[in-house]
Amino acid sequence: MNKRRSNEVSFKLPEGGYKGTINARGFALTLDEPEDQGGTNQGMTPMDALASALAGCIGITLRMYADRKEWKTGEIFVEIYSIKNDNNELEFHKNISFENDEKLTKEQKQRLYEISSKCPVSKVIQAANPVILD
C-alpha cells in the first residue's frame, strides 16, 4: 500500500551555529537557540515552535467549532507553557480565554475547553507518536 506524505517540511542548518530555516509549503521560519545555549537568538527554539504549533492548532480548532455552532467568541487567546514534572517529563499546560467571555454560557465554555484537546497537534503530542527514520 502506497502511503501518502503530508505535512512535509525541511530544515536547513548551515555549518557553524544553530540558526537555520524551516520551509513548509513555501513558507519559511527561522529557528535558533538563545545566546546562552550557543545560538544567536534570531529565531524561536524548536520547543518554542512546537508550543506555537499547539497554541495555533488549538485556536484554529476552537474558531472552526465556534463558527459551526455560531458562537460569538470574539478574539480567542491561547497561551501554552511547559514544565517538567516530578518524573522529569515535559508537560504542556494551556490557558484559553475569549474576548466575549461574558456572552458565552458556562456550558459553551466547557465544551470549547473539551474541544481544545481534540485539535490534531494536541492529539499527536498526547499520543506520543514515534518519529521513524526513513
ABEGO torsion letter per residue (X at the ends): XBBBBBGBBBBBBBBEEABBBBBBGGBBBBBBBBAAAGBAGABBBAAAAAAAAAAAAAAAAAAAAAAAAGBBAEBBBBBBBBBBBAAGBBBBBBBBBBAAAAABBAAAAAAAAAAAAABAAAAAAAAGBBBBBX
